[in-house]
Amino acid sequence: MEQSNYSVYADFILLGLFSNARFPWLLFALILLVFVTSIASNVVKIILIHIDSRLHTPMYFLLSQLSLRDILYISTIVPKMLVDQVMSQRAISFAGCTAQHFLYLTLAGAEFFLLGLMSCDRYVAICNPLHYPDLMSRKICWLIVAAAWLGGSIDGFLLTPVTMQFPFCASREINHFFCEVPALLKLSCTDTSAYETAMYVCCIMMLLIPFSVISGSYTRILITVYRMSEAEGRGKAVATCSSHMVVVSLFYGAAMYTYVLPHSYHTPEQDKAVSAFYTILTPMLNPLIYSLRNKDVTGALQKVVGRCVSSGKVTTF
């Protein structure tokens, strides 16, 4: 009876992360904690970059844009998953699934390109420091942001209509916690092999182009750092670049597993685990990775906290 109601009032059923969990409410509490931490840490980072003049540089401007994408990215998927668990429902309409699919592809694609272009900023800062103000002007930074959004939007506009036009005449149960392409294609009753091949090539290009930019930039950076005579400058350059490389490795590695590795090498449960990593955990880890080892950000945070404490004492007296 419940299955019949779902088929009448909804186009798809998301089986989610909680269906096979031994302790679903413990998992719910953990995901809620990660979500709140992710939103709070990214918002705090954006505010710090905005109010502290020492952080008004191209690198921190791009980091604030990365935080904005992480907020939108995790908000596209996690809130519905948590609400569905509380309301004991798993239905998602065809329109809702399409919207989620488009936003996910657009935001993920934009983050791929932004991470690639951010390596150019590090390359210019370390390899051409004298020309940095001119090569990374405010206008160039906005062009980088626009290019990242454009690349992600093209991905969303190309893949979403094609994916959603397939007849889904098999079971309407999506063995996933959101409308991701591989899980959706398994429901189609037509041959999707040609589209999967085209999507595979598209994903390779989307990963290969930014990854090539990152590899080229960091090869030149390593050569420049190796030639540096000052230990302090070398340490600062390595610390800045290592944070970016950790984020790139986490995000690109998970995406390559999902979209590049043949499906025969991973199960639906493994797909859900990896997807949970880069859609739920990565947005929380990014601000922590960039901030914990960054003296400028931690200094700005201490400054703001100090002001709040001081104003609180003044108000009390």
C-alpha atoms as one frame of an Amber mdcrd trajectory, in Angstrom:
protein
   0.000   0.000   0.000   2.818   2.376   0.887   4.612   1.505  -2.346   1.410
   2.181  -4.324   1.013   5.637  -2.751   4.585   6.482  -3.634   4.063   5.475
  -7.268   0.953   7.657  -7.519   2.173  10.810  -5.822   5.890  10.768  -6.632
   8.074   9.935  -9.587  11.008   8.481  -7.668  11.872   6.997  -4.277  15.291
   7.685  -2.782  16.395   4.696  -0.712  18.948   6.963   0.991  21.777   6.297
   3.414  19.613   5.298   6.352  17.766   2.302   4.874  20.550  -0.222   5.557
  22.157   1.520   8.548  22.266  -0.395  11.846  21.838   2.819  13.832  19.987
   5.216  11.498  19.376   7.942  14.087  23.035   7.944  15.102  23.951   8.370
  11.439  21.310  11.109  11.188  22.837  12.985  14.149  26.328  12.658  12.662
  25.246  13.981   9.253  23.319  16.833  10.897  26.417  17.758  12.903  28.580
  17.692   9.757  26.028  19.817   7.887  25.796  22.473  10.631  29.586  22.532
  11.020  30.048  22.879   7.273  27.588  25.762   6.936  28.940  27.555  10.032
  32.632  27.178   9.145  32.149  28.309   5.548  29.994  31.287   6.575  32.575
  32.304   9.190  35.343  32.095   6.600  33.407  34.266   4.140  32.705  36.866
   6.853  36.347  36.923   8.001  37.579  37.418   4.444  35.067  40.215   3.958
  35.747  42.191   7.153  39.521  41.747   7.597  41.553  43.994   5.277  44.572
  41.658   5.499  42.521  39.008   3.705  41.530  41.267   0.810  43.790  39.448
  -1.628  43.014  37.366  -4.757  43.748  34.079  -2.975  41.272  34.742  -0.178
  38.699  36.130  -2.591  38.815  32.825  -4.489  38.660  30.908  -1.202  35.494
  32.823  -0.280  34.001  31.776  -3.621  34.951  28.168  -2.886  33.190  28.446
   0.487  30.087  29.844  -1.217  30.010  26.870  -3.572  30.469  24.445  -0.675
  27.479  25.998   1.122  25.289  25.701  -1.980  26.658  22.244  -2.784  25.869
  20.612   0.561  22.532  22.484   0.795  21.417  20.928  -2.486  21.473  17.412
  -1.045  21.657  17.150   2.748  18.580  19.143   3.948  16.139  17.003   1.951
  17.850  13.824   3.117  17.538  14.873   6.772  13.940  16.074   6.424  12.960
  12.822   4.695  14.400  10.834   7.589  12.490  12.907  10.172   9.231  12.762
   8.172   9.680   9.050   7.328   9.329   9.725   3.616  11.595   9.041   0.663
   9.687  10.461  -2.284  11.092  13.015  -4.712   9.147  14.398  -7.648  10.425
  14.264 -11.209  10.849  18.067 -11.190  12.631  17.957  -7.835  14.959  15.219
  -9.043  15.712  17.170 -12.220  16.471  20.353 -10.245  18.695  18.492  -7.791
  20.501  16.755 -10.646  21.141  20.064 -12.452  22.315  21.938  -9.343  24.584
  19.090  -8.307  26.266  18.907 -11.728  26.581  22.691 -12.016  28.069  23.185
  -8.557  30.388  20.174  -8.796  31.574  21.263 -12.247  32.113  24.831 -11.053
  34.200  23.543  -8.144  36.340  21.410 -10.470  37.159  24.437 -12.628  37.608
  26.798  -9.669  40.098  24.467  -7.973  42.012  24.272 -11.250  42.064  28.047
 -11.731  43.058  28.621  -8.090  46.323  26.813  -8.825  47.080  29.549 -11.392
  46.780  32.103  -8.603  49.350  30.201  -6.531  51.611  29.865  -9.577  51.584
  33.623 -10.242  52.029  34.474  -6.537  55.082  32.233  -6.114  56.680  32.226
  -9.570  55.900  35.811 -10.652  55.389  37.775  -7.418  56.345  41.157  -8.959
  53.583  40.874 -11.560  51.020  39.389  -9.147  48.969  42.590  -8.587  48.582
  43.082 -12.350  48.041  39.456 -13.377  45.591  38.761 -10.547  43.630  42.015
 -10.494  40.061  42.243  -9.218  38.797  42.012 -12.782  40.791  38.831 -13.455
  39.492  37.290 -10.230  35.891  37.932 -11.254  36.642  36.467 -14.697  37.994
  33.324 -12.997  34.818  33.040 -10.921  32.619  33.605 -13.998  34.594  31.019
 -15.992  34.137  28.430 -13.227  30.380  29.070 -13.086  30.147  28.937 -16.882
  31.987  25.615 -17.047  29.757  24.104 -14.367  26.586  25.462 -15.977  27.511
  23.976 -19.353  27.930  20.593 -17.673  24.529  20.911 -15.987  22.691  22.135
 -19.097  24.229  19.438 -21.312  23.820  16.364 -19.106  20.583  17.045 -17.210
  18.138  17.164 -20.175  19.664  14.051 -21.733  19.660  12.070 -18.474  16.083
  12.968 -17.591  14.654  12.263 -21.058  15.285   8.509 -20.789  12.156   6.431
 -20.079  12.387   5.197 -16.502  10.131   2.188 -16.837  11.994  -0.026 -14.384
  11.653   0.274 -10.621  11.302   3.877  -9.444  13.557   3.186  -6.456  16.860
   5.064  -6.724  19.469   3.191  -4.730  21.094   6.420  -3.607  20.508   9.409
  -1.325  20.200  11.940  -4.174  19.588  12.022  -7.928  23.063  11.192  -9.205
  23.568  10.196 -12.851  24.809   6.581 -12.478  21.994   5.688 -10.072  19.354
   7.233 -12.360  20.608   5.495 -15.494  20.175   2.106 -13.812  16.396   2.722
 -13.804  16.169   3.243 -17.558  14.633   0.483 -19.657  16.471   1.573 -22.823
  20.089   1.106 -23.827  22.111   3.943 -22.301  25.567   2.634 -23.241  26.168
   5.297 -25.929  25.217   8.077 -23.526  27.318   6.569 -20.744  30.309   6.503
 -23.113  29.722  10.149 -24.088  29.327  11.107 -20.420  32.509   9.197 -19.601
  34.429  11.213 -22.216  32.843  14.431 -20.936  33.850  13.646 -17.335  37.378
  12.751 -18.441  37.669  16.139 -20.156  36.200  17.995 -17.175  38.705  16.320
 -14.876  41.639  16.270 -17.276  41.632  19.962 -18.239  41.661  21.374 -14.667
  43.984  18.600 -13.489  46.438  19.428 -16.299  46.379  23.090 -15.254  46.961
  22.080 -11.626  49.797  19.683 -12.518  51.524  22.240 -14.747  51.186  25.020
 -12.156  52.489  22.936  -9.276  55.369  21.543 -11.287  56.570  25.102 -11.878
  55.859  25.996  -8.245  57.936  23.056  -6.944  60.839  24.071  -9.174  60.622
  27.666  -7.921  60.324  26.604  -4.273  63.311  24.287  -4.634  65.382  27.243
  -5.857  64.332  29.530  -2.985  67.148  30.472  -0.632  64.984  31.686   2.271
  63.625  28.884   4.457  60.734  31.037   5.702  59.498  31.832   2.193  59.838
  28.203   1.184  57.857  27.026   4.216  55.054  29.533   3.610  54.795  28.556
  -0.059  54.689  24.838   0.762  52.057  25.356   3.485  49.783  27.343   1.173
  50.105  24.946  -1.738  49.817  21.767   0.341  46.373  22.835   1.626  45.156
  23.308  -1.924  46.618  19.982  -3.051  44.895  18.130  -0.188  41.509  19.607
  -1.202  42.150  18.816  -4.882  43.126  15.230  -4.043  39.993  14.650  -1.948
  37.549  16.128  -4.452  39.116  14.876  -7.679  39.895  11.441  -6.249  36.302
  10.797  -5.216  34.966  12.094  -8.550  37.355   9.895 -10.526  36.213   6.866
  -8.537  32.548   7.562  -9.273  32.667   8.709 -12.897  35.903   7.360 -14.404
  36.348   3.919 -12.802  34.163   1.341 -14.632  30.957   0.476 -12.755  31.922
  -3.198 -12.576  34.650  -2.256 -10.096  32.346  -0.773  -7.452  28.998  -1.616
  -5.872  26.009   0.708  -5.204  26.862   0.728  -1.491  30.433   1.795  -2.269
  29.062   4.482  -4.610  26.894   5.871  -1.814  29.822   5.895   0.612  32.110
   7.745  -1.820  29.332  10.168  -2.801  28.680  10.883   0.878  32.363  11.658
   1.281  32.583  14.316  -1.444  29.082  15.767  -1.074  28.818  15.826   2.737
  32.303  15.611   4.265  34.348  17.603   1.729  32.392  20.892   2.190  33.145
  20.633   5.920  36.799  19.685   5.465  37.647  22.437   2.957  37.447  25.424
   5.357  39.222  23.428   8.072  42.068  22.423   5.758  42.542  25.974   4.469
  42.188  27.648   7.868  43.895  25.508  10.490  47.368  25.903   8.945  46.786
  29.482   7.809  48.074  32.113  10.235  46.241  34.939   8.452  42.839  33.285
   8.846  43.421  32.127  12.423  44.750  35.604  13.280  41.643  37.238  11.805
  39.429  34.835  13.772  41.269  35.565  17.026  40.934  39.273  16.325  37.152
  39.017  15.835  36.723  36.799  18.908  38.805  39.257  20.934  36.585  42.135
  19.839  33.446  40.204  20.755  34.824  39.334  24.196  35.903  42.943  24.803
  32.536  44.351  23.750  30.810  41.817  25.978  32.863  42.928  28.971  32.133
  46.594  28.224  28.390  45.869  27.980  28.501  43.993  31.295  30.128  46.888
  33.098
